[in-house]
């Protein structure tokens, strides 16, 4: 089942990938399954995983919707957060400013795409450069040191709750559940699916197609800003070049998770599983001192293999029917 439902064959394939990756690394060194290493994998997955959740909504909206600026939004948002903390203002105010900035940047993307009808790849490519440029201007190209920030803020990225990383248990999990509910059980989710599948039918059904597509970019912007906040708290620094790989990696995760790049298909559940696969593969390659130059290539091979396997399953299913 696709769309706002769950493609079980894709989920099974991702689980197999996950098991093979973990099992393969364990054969090389069983210590990779130690609690500390598994925790490191989870921490890595949080930030890119939050970006991917927002990207899922954008891609599912159809019409070639894609957001190449999520990494830049994360960077600019954490820079704004860093400037607030640098002025010794309450960190809660900084987080609120970052999230509001993410919403505004997402809204700018959404309006240009849905209302002005500029292709999303052009809009978000332009804003990616603009947001990174602003982050460089605000910082002068120098990282903002946040190590002296209040411990309650740093705990967002460095703390733990009942032995689990704070950002996994109290940020990523609630965000995932909220996104799953929004996609699977609300009128917005149903409208998003129909919009991505057939926007003409959606318009005839009285659905505000432009409004829904615009909102997907706002959601992506807010979640990108949240990822920037978590990253700043984890590293104790606000970097103007943060999350540079997040722009394309988030798209790869969503496609790996079963979303149709043309919209109308995919789920946040699939994106979460795909994030786990990418996190395990990436961490395992680094853990085993694999040449970083080839790590992106391995992830690309996994993505292509996954899509080919899924296409084969669908082809055989059509032959039987």
VOGU-3710 file (C-alpha; in Angstrom, 3 decimals, decimal comma):
1> xxxxxxxxxx> 0,000/0,000/0,000  1,421/3,400/-0,966  0,369/6,980/-0,455  -0,404/7,966/3,105  -0,392/4,310/4,006  2,657/2,112/4,357  4,288/0,170/1,540  4,965/-3,066/3,416  7,342/-4,463/0,798  9,529/-1,354/1,032
11> xxxxxxxxxx> 9,499/-1,467/4,839  10,484/-5,137/4,759  13,293/-4,338/2,335  14,582/-1,583/4,622  14,496/-3,899/7,634  16,499/-6,459/5,639  19,024/-3,756/4,666  19,288/-2,725/8,305  19,822/-6,284/9,485  22,401/-7,023/6,792
21> xxxxxxxxxx> 24,331/-3,829/7,570  24,415/-4,440/11,325  25,171/-8,137/10,871  27,943/-7,457/8,380  29,646/-4,928/10,633  29,249/-7,263/13,628  31,078/-10,003/11,733  34,003/-7,620/11,287  33,937/-6,352/14,875  31,273/-7,439/17,354
31> xxxxxxxxxx> 32,059/-4,395/19,482  30,081/-2,216/17,073  26,948/-3,572/18,744  28,054/-2,122/22,090  25,633/0,323/23,709  27,953/3,283/23,147  28,203/2,671/19,415  24,466/2,125/19,004  23,891/5,380/20,891  26,264/7,202/18,543
41> xxxxxxxxxx> 24,326/5,856/15,551  21,071/7,103/17,061  22,506/10,551/17,784  23,751/10,844/14,197  20,334/9,819/12,903  18,405/12,488/14,809  19,467/15,625/12,943  19,360/14,236/9,406  16,240/12,284/10,370  14,395/15,459/11,370
51> xxxxxxxxxx> 15,381/17,036/8,039  14,074/13,943/6,231  10,711/14,078/8,026  10,134/17,598/6,715  11,374/16,626/3,265  8,861/13,759/3,232  5,926/16,170/3,298  7,391/18,332/0,533  8,041/15,405/-1,807  4,683/13,763/-1,097
61> xxxxxxxxxx> 2,989/16,994/-2,211  3,854/16,155/-5,814  4,482/18,397/-8,822  8,216/17,724/-8,469  8,290/19,371/-5,060  11,682/19,147/-3,355  13,501/21,342/-0,835  17,228/21,798/-1,452  17,474/24,454/1,256  16,730/22,474/4,435
71> xxxxxxxxxx> 20,405/22,291/5,390  20,831/26,023/4,836  17,720/26,739/6,923  19,210/24,634/9,717  22,473/26,575/9,476  20,921/30,058/9,460  18,508/29,131/12,247  21,286/27,898/14,512  23,318/31,019/13,757  20,370/33,173/14,881
81> xxxxxxxxxx> 20,118/31,012/17,986  23,840/31,490/18,582  23,560/35,280/18,294  20,778/35,309/20,900  22,839/33,183/23,290  25,922/35,296/22,623  23,963/38,316/23,885  23,186/36,311/27,067  19,463/36,320/26,429  17,366/33,324/27,596
91> xxxxxxxxxx> 18,099/30,259/25,506  14,377/29,549/25,215  14,055/32,855/23,357  16,852/31,774/21,028  15,154/28,460/20,265  11,864/30,250/19,612  13,644/32,713/17,304  15,274/29,839/15,417  11,982/27,988/14,924  10,174/31,160/13,821
101> xxxxxxxxxx> 12,985/31,910/11,393  12,666/28,384/10,007  8,935/28,891/9,517  9,496/32,204/7,705  12,159/30,731/5,421  9,915/27,763/4,674  7,011/30,103/3,958  9,160/32,076/1,518  10,001/28,847/-0,315  6,375/27,736/-0,297
111> xxxxxxxxxx> 4,950/31,003/-1,603  7,494/31,218/-4,412  6,758/27,626/-5,418  3,006/27,258/-4,865  1,821/30,792/-5,605  4,395/32,247/-7,988  4,739/28,839/-9,699  8,544/28,871/-9,769  9,865/25,273/-9,873  10,827/24,190/-6,365
121> xxxxxxxxxx> 14,274/23,018/-7,411  15,035/26,544/-8,681  13,477/28,307/-5,694  15,192/26,223/-3,044  18,525/26,164/-4,852  18,448/29,973/-4,850  17,374/30,220/-1,209  19,991/27,640/-0,218  22,710/30,009/-1,417  20,893/32,999/0,095
131> xxxxxxxxxx> 20,443/31,423/3,546  24,018/30,148/3,704  25,159/33,589/2,558  23,206/35,310/5,331  24,636/32,892/7,884  28,141/33,835/6,725  27,307/37,549/6,860  25,889/37,326/10,396  28,929/35,431/11,698  31,689/36,828/9,497
141> xxxxxxxxxx> 32,415/33,220/8,596  33,424/32,418/12,183  31,734/29,758/14,318  29,887/31,003/17,414  31,132/29,262/20,554  28,203/28,007/22,661  30,114/25,870/25,156  29,445/28,418/27,923  25,679/28,290/27,298  23,330/27,204/30,095
151> xxxxxxxxxx> 23,575/23,456/30,835  19,820/23,148/30,294  20,321/24,186/26,663  23,358/21,993/26,033  21,408/19,053/27,473  19,226/19,143/24,354  22,109/17,709/22,368  24,331/16,222/25,055  22,022/15,040/27,814  20,353/11,702/28,442
161> xxxxxxxxxx> 17,091/10,459/29,935  16,845/6,968/31,429  20,071/6,112/29,648  18,903/7,268/26,219  20,029/10,429/24,386  17,759/13,366/25,171  17,296/14,299/21,514  16,256/10,764/20,579  13,704/10,255/23,328  12,280/13,735/23,827
171> xxxxxxxxxx> 12,730/15,369/20,422  12,977/12,908/17,538  10,419/10,384/18,809  7,716/12,997/19,591  8,360/14,768/16,273  8,063/11,479/14,387  4,802/10,593/16,158  3,388/14,053/15,436  4,360/13,795/11,763  2,902/10,280/11,494
181> xxxxxxxxxx> -0,372/11,462/13,022  -0,460/14,501/10,730  0,124/12,387/7,624  -2,010/9,364/8,466  -4,950/10,640/10,510  -5,750/14,224/9,542  -7,548/16,000/6,715  -4,239/17,654/5,863  -2,604/14,264/5,354  -5,423/12,985/3,165
191> xxxxxxxxxx> -5,395/16,225/1,186  -1,625/15,982/0,781  -1,898/12,456/-0,612  -4,598/13,423/-3,110  -2,689/16,584/-4,070  0,454/14,594/-4,765  -1,408/11,903/-6,670  -3,684/14,106/-8,809  -3,786/17,811/-8,085  -6,642/18,383/-10,557
201> xxxxxxxxxx> -8,817/15,884/-8,709  -7,791/17,534/-5,447  -8,888/20,957/-6,732  -12,209/19,545/-7,943  -12,691/18,029/-4,474  -12,341/21,494/-2,960  -8,847/20,983/-1,538  -6,602/24,043/-1,388  -3,704/22,568/-3,348  -1,542/25,699/-3,178
211> xxxxxxxxxx> -2,174/26,058/0,546  -1,223/22,440/1,241  1,958/22,611/-0,820  2,934/25,876/0,802  2,374/24,375/4,252  4,672/21,448/3,451  7,540/23,897/2,989  6,668/25,625/6,247  6,750/22,260/8,026  10,089/21,457/6,391
221> xxxxxxxxxx> 11,440/24,854/7,462  10,403/24,479/11,095  11,826/20,960/11,304  15,065/22,080/9,628  15,384/24,822/12,248  14,786/22,251/14,982  17,563/20,096/13,526  19,806/23,163/13,628  18,990/23,732/17,297  19,802/20,118/18,193
231> xxxxxxxxxx> 23,055/20,286/16,228  24,115/23,509/17,974  23,412/22,023/21,402  25,219/18,776/20,585  28,379/20,415/19,234  28,347/23,482/21,476  28,772/25,731/18,462  26,709/27,504/15,814  28,266/27,078/12,372  27,331/29,070/9,252
241> xxxxxxxxxx> 28,133/26,012/7,118  26,195/23,490/9,209  24,181/20,656/7,633  25,714/21,069/4,170  25,172/17,385/3,399  21,621/17,472/4,780  20,118/19,044/1,663  20,694/16,049/-0,613  20,927/13,360/2,063  17,407/14,140/3,271
251> xxxxxxxxxx> 16,079/13,632/-0,273  17,969/10,349/-0,603  16,477/9,142/2,689  12,919/9,985/1,632  13,326/8,178/-1,705  14,995/5,227/0,006  12,046/5,171/2,396  9,660/4,521/-0,488  8,445/7,964/-1,533  7,776/8,606/-5,207
261> xxxxxxxxxx> 9,886/11,600/-6,220  6,887/12,787/-8,284  4,655/12,806/-5,196  1,570/11,087/-3,865  3,441/8,166/-2,348  5,573/7,610/0,726  5,351/7,748/4,499  7,255/9,170/7,447  7,529/5,600/8,761  9,535/4,658/5,688
271> xxxxxxxxxx> 11,677/7,771/6,095  12,478/6,833/9,698  13,563/3,326/8,712  15,622/4,702/5,830  17,275/7,141/8,256  18,242/4,196/10,472  19,753/2,380/7,486  21,782/5,428/6,449  22,914/6,053/10,047  24,081/2,462/10,514
281> xxxxxxxxxx> 25,859/2,334/7,159  27,557/5,701/7,597  28,656/5,057/11,185  29,830/1,541/10,363  31,989/2,779/7,494  33,585/5,412/9,732  33,999/2,916/12,585  35,887/0,564/10,278  38,057/3,403/8,901  36,532/3,173/5,440
291> xxxxxxxxxx> 37,818/5,870/3,112  35,402/8,842/3,514  35,678/9,551/-0,205  33,774/6,346/-0,955  31,137/6,581/1,809  28,757/8,678/-0,291  29,175/6,177/-3,115  28,138/3,296/-0,856  25,000/5,174/0,193  24,266/5,836/-3,485
301> xxxxxxxxxx> 24,588/2,135/-4,288  22,167/1,302/-1,460  19,678/3,855/-2,789  19,850/2,537/-6,355  19,649/-1,098/-5,202  16,632/-0,331/-3,042  14,766/1,458/-5,836  15,572/-1,310/-8,345  14,406/-4,012/-5,937  11,188/-2,126/-5,252
311> xxxxxxxxxx> 10,543/-1,645/-8,973  11,065/-5,376/-9,507  8,541/-6,190/-6,775  5,980/-3,819/-8,306  6,591/-5,200/-11,800  5,967/-8,764/-10,639  2,854/-7,648/-8,759  1,450/-6,060/-11,935  2,177/-9,249/-13,880  0,172/-11,326/-11,416
321> x> -2,841/-8,980/-11,552
//
